[in-house]
Amino acid sequence: MAEKKTRLAAVANEKGGVGKTALVINLGAALAKKGKRVLIVDMDPQHNAGSGLGVELDDDSISVYDLIADPESHNAADAVRATRWKGLELLPSHIDLSGAEVELVDKKGREERLKAAVSGLAKDYDVVLMDTPPSLSLLTVNVFAACREVLVPCQTQPYAFRALEDLFDTVAAVSEEINPDLRVSGLVATFYDRRTRVSRTIFERLKSDERYRNLLYDTVIRSNTTIADSSEAGKPVVFCRSTSNGARDFTALAEEFMQNAPL
């Protein structure tokens, strides 16, 4: 029998406001609800993934910042926090991550600090989902170095569509120079509203553009206020409002994600 292979997936877009963290939280929750064991790694200094999962840290808590800034002094397993939902765990972020690039600039192996930190954890999970900052930074490169695939949320708006090219160039550069196993495995249309012409137009462009059409998921994440409401409540939408359009969309996305596992 073939050994189980953990899926290590970054959720990334250099453009902010595209639904990246909401996708991490709610896809992770939907996968956990289907019986998968999921670890969410929050590499955004704003630590919104932790807030969206209702996880609060005290002053003594170990965060991903500690693991990459002082790896010899901390064990990654000690940093993992349980959530209220079976199978869904968090490696939390910290505001101090915002200064990590300056601290690591002259450190050996600075691009692979996160990879080293999570390498011993990954085998305990079916899926590891990594949230990234909304910018190209050393933190983002650390995530790309640690993953095998990148799932890209794209808000169905013109500026978000135009930003895709830069992200694909970044992934290609990291793949060539640091992590040859890395590739974009999928594109997910977010904030889709079929009532608006611009949303429909951008979605059609994603479906027809030769660079993106074969990567585009069939599932779209529709504009839905319950997704934002659930994040504010610290509870993923599949648990907070299980009959909402948001919960239906992320449940469908989880099913498609599992079907689209890389070879």
C-alpha positions as CSV (number, residue, x, y, z in Angstrom):
1,M,0.0,0.0,0.0
2,A,1.3,3.4,-1.0
3,E,2.3,5.7,1.9
4,K,-0.1,8.5,2.6
5,K,1.2,11.8,1.2
6,T,0.3,15.0,3.0
7,R,-0.8,17.8,0.8
8,L,1.2,20.9,1.5
9,A,-0.7,23.8,-0.1
10,A,-0.1,27.6,0.1
11,V,-3.0,29.9,-0.4
12,A,-1.5,33.0,-1.9
13,N,-2.2,36.1,-3.9
14,E,0.0,39.2,-3.8
15,K,-3.1,41.3,-4.0
16,G,-4.9,41.9,-0.8
17,G,-8.7,41.7,-0.3
18,V,-9.3,38.7,-2.6
19,G,-10.6,36.4,0.1
20,K,-7.3,34.6,0.8
21,T,-7.6,34.1,4.6
22,A,-11.3,33.3,4.3
23,L,-10.4,30.6,1.9
24,V,-7.8,29.1,4.2
25,I,-10.1,29.1,7.2
26,N,-13.2,27.8,5.5
27,L,-11.6,25.3,3.1
28,G,-9.7,23.9,6.1
29,A,-12.9,23.6,8.1
30,A,-14.8,22.0,5.3
31,L,-12.0,19.4,4.9
32,A,-12.0,18.7,8.6
33,K,-15.8,18.3,8.5
34,K,-15.3,15.6,5.9
35,G,-12.9,13.7,8.2
36,K,-9.6,15.0,7.1
37,R,-6.9,16.1,9.6
38,V,-6.0,19.6,8.7
39,L,-3.3,22.0,10.0
40,I,-3.5,25.7,9.2
41,V,-0.2,27.6,9.2
42,D,-0.8,31.3,9.6
43,M,2.2,33.2,8.1
44,D,0.4,36.6,7.9
45,P,1.6,39.0,10.7
46,Q,-2.0,40.2,11.0
47,H,-2.9,36.7,12.3
48,N,-6.4,36.8,10.9
49,A,-6.5,33.1,10.4
50,G,-6.2,32.6,14.2
51,S,-8.8,35.1,14.9
52,G,-11.2,33.6,12.3
53,L,-10.8,30.2,14.1
54,G,-11.4,31.8,17.5
55,V,-7.9,31.0,18.8
56,E,-6.5,33.4,21.3
57,L,-2.9,33.4,22.3
58,D,-1.4,34.4,25.7
59,D,2.0,36.0,26.1
60,D,3.7,32.7,26.7
61,S,2.3,31.0,23.6
62,I,4.8,29.8,21.0
63,S,4.0,31.1,17.5
64,V,5.4,30.5,14.0
65,Y,7.5,33.6,14.6
66,D,9.4,31.8,17.3
67,L,9.9,28.7,15.1
68,I,11.6,30.6,12.3
69,A,13.4,33.3,14.4
70,D,14.9,30.9,17.0
71,P,14.4,27.3,15.7
72,E,16.9,25.7,18.1
73,S,14.9,26.9,21.1
74,H,11.4,25.8,20.1
75,N,9.6,22.6,19.1
76,A,7.0,23.0,16.4
77,A,4.7,20.5,18.0
78,D,4.5,22.7,21.1
79,A,3.3,25.6,19.0
80,V,0.3,23.8,17.5
81,R,-3.1,24.9,18.9
82,A,-6.3,22.9,18.9
83,T,-9.5,24.6,17.7
84,R,-13.0,23.8,18.8
85,W,-13.5,21.4,15.9
86,K,-12.1,17.9,15.5
87,G,-9.4,17.5,13.0
88,L,-8.7,21.2,12.6
89,E,-5.5,22.7,14.2
90,L,-3.5,25.9,13.9
91,L,0.1,26.9,13.9
92,P,-0.5,30.5,14.9
93,S,1.1,33.7,13.7
94,H,2.3,36.7,15.7
95,I,2.6,40.4,15.0
96,D,6.4,40.1,15.5
97,L,6.4,38.3,12.1
98,S,6.3,41.8,10.5
99,G,9.9,42.3,11.6
100,A,11.1,38.8,10.7
101,E,12.5,39.8,7.3
102,V,14.9,42.3,8.8
103,E,16.0,39.8,11.5
104,L,16.5,37.0,9.0
105,V,18.1,39.0,6.1
106,D,21.7,37.8,6.9
107,K,20.8,34.3,8.3
108,K,21.8,31.2,6.6
109,G,18.9,29.3,5.0
110,R,16.6,32.1,5.6
111,E,14.2,31.1,2.8
112,E,13.7,27.6,4.3
113,R,13.1,28.3,8.0
114,L,9.4,27.4,7.8
115,K,10.1,24.3,5.8
116,A,12.5,23.1,8.5
117,A,9.9,24.0,11.2
118,V,7.0,22.1,9.7
119,S,8.8,19.1,8.2
120,G,8.3,17.0,11.3
121,L,4.6,18.0,11.7
122,A,3.3,17.4,8.2
123,K,3.1,13.6,8.4
124,D,0.5,13.9,11.1
125,Y,-2.0,15.6,8.8
126,D,-3.8,14.9,5.5
127,V,-3.6,18.6,4.5
128,V,-1.5,21.5,5.6
129,L,-2.9,24.8,4.4
130,M,-0.6,27.9,4.7
131,D,-1.9,31.4,4.7
132,T,0.5,34.1,3.3
133,P,0.9,37.8,3.6
134,P,-0.8,39.8,0.8
135,S,2.6,40.8,-0.7
136,L,5.8,39.2,-2.1
137,S,8.1,39.0,0.9
138,L,10.6,36.7,2.6
139,L,7.6,35.2,4.5
140,T,5.8,34.3,1.3
141,V,9.0,32.8,-0.1
142,N,9.3,30.7,3.1
143,V,5.8,29.4,2.5
144,F,6.5,28.6,-1.1
145,A,9.7,26.8,-0.1
146,A,7.7,24.6,2.3
147,C,4.8,23.7,0.0
148,R,4.3,21.6,-3.1
149,E,1.3,23.5,-4.5
150,V,-0.3,26.9,-4.6
151,L,-4.0,27.5,-4.6
152,V,-4.8,31.0,-5.8
153,P,-8.0,32.9,-4.9
154,C,-8.9,35.5,-7.5
155,Q,-11.6,38.1,-6.7
156,T,-13.7,38.6,-9.8
157,Q,-12.6,42.2,-10.3
158,P,-10.2,43.6,-13.0
159,Y,-7.4,44.6,-10.7
160,A,-7.3,41.1,-9.1
161,F,-7.2,39.5,-12.5
162,R,-4.3,41.7,-13.6
163,A,-2.3,40.8,-10.5
164,L,-2.3,37.1,-11.3
165,E,0.6,37.4,-13.8
166,D,2.9,38.7,-11.1
167,L,2.0,35.9,-8.7
168,F,2.6,33.2,-11.4
169,D,6.0,34.8,-12.2
170,T,6.9,34.6,-8.5
171,V,5.9,31.0,-8.2
172,A,7.9,30.2,-11.3
173,A,11.0,31.9,-9.9
174,V,10.8,30.1,-6.5
175,S,10.3,26.8,-8.4
176,E,13.4,27.4,-10.5
177,E,15.6,28.7,-7.7
178,I,14.5,27.1,-4.4
179,N,11.7,24.5,-4.7
180,P,11.4,22.5,-7.9
181,D,8.3,20.7,-6.6
182,L,6.3,23.9,-6.4
183,R,3.5,24.6,-8.8
184,V,0.2,26.4,-9.0
185,S,-2.4,23.7,-8.7
186,G,-5.6,25.7,-8.9
187,L,-7.4,29.0,-9.2
188,V,-10.6,29.8,-7.3
189,A,-12.9,32.7,-8.3
190,T,-14.0,34.6,-5.2
191,F,-16.5,37.3,-4.4
192,Y,-18.4,36.2,-7.4
193,D,-21.7,38.0,-8.0
194,R,-23.5,36.9,-11.2
195,R,-25.8,39.9,-11.0
196,T,-22.9,42.3,-11.9
197,R,-21.5,42.6,-15.4
198,V,-17.9,43.0,-14.2
199,S,-18.0,39.9,-12.0
200,R,-19.4,37.8,-14.9
201,T,-16.8,39.3,-17.3
202,I,-13.8,38.5,-15.2
203,F,-15.0,35.0,-14.6
204,E,-15.4,34.5,-18.3
205,R,-11.9,35.8,-18.8
206,L,-10.6,33.3,-16.3
207,K,-12.4,30.5,-18.1
208,S,-11.1,31.5,-21.5
209,D,-7.5,32.7,-20.8
210,E,-5.1,30.0,-21.9
211,R,-2.8,30.7,-18.9
212,Y,-5.5,30.0,-16.3
213,R,-8.5,28.1,-17.8
214,N,-7.0,24.6,-17.1
215,L,-6.3,25.6,-13.5
216,L,-9.7,27.2,-12.7
217,Y,-11.9,25.3,-10.2
218,D,-15.5,24.7,-11.2
219,T,-16.5,25.8,-7.7
220,V,-16.9,29.6,-7.2
221,I,-17.1,31.3,-3.9
222,R,-20.0,33.7,-4.2
223,S,-20.3,37.0,-2.4
224,N,-21.9,36.1,0.8
225,T,-22.2,38.2,4.0
226,T,-22.3,35.1,6.2
227,I,-18.6,34.4,5.4
228,A,-17.5,37.7,6.8
229,D,-19.9,37.3,9.7
230,S,-18.5,33.9,10.6
231,S,-15.0,35.2,10.6
232,E,-16.0,38.0,12.9
233,A,-17.5,35.4,15.2
234,G,-14.3,33.3,15.1
235,K,-16.2,30.3,13.6
236,P,-15.9,28.9,10.1
237,V,-19.0,29.3,8.0
238,V,-19.5,25.5,7.6
239,F,-19.9,25.3,11.3
240,C,-21.5,28.7,11.9
241,R,-24.2,28.7,9.1
242,S,-24.1,25.3,7.6
243,T,-27.1,26.0,5.2
244,S,-25.8,29.3,3.8
245,N,-24.4,29.8,0.3
246,G,-21.0,30.3,1.8
247,A,-21.1,26.9,3.5
248,R,-22.3,25.2,0.4
249,D,-19.6,26.8,-1.7
250,F,-16.8,25.8,0.6
251,T,-18.1,22.3,1.0
252,A,-18.1,22.0,-2.8
253,L,-14.6,23.5,-2.9
254,A,-13.4,20.9,-0.4
255,E,-14.8,18.1,-2.5
256,E,-13.1,19.4,-5.7
257,F,-9.9,20.1,-3.8
258,M,-9.7,16.4,-2.7
259,Q,-10.5,15.3,-6.3
260,N,-7.8,17.5,-7.7
261,A,-4.9,16.0,-5.6
262,P,-1.6,16.2,-7.5
263,L,-0.1,12.9,-8.6
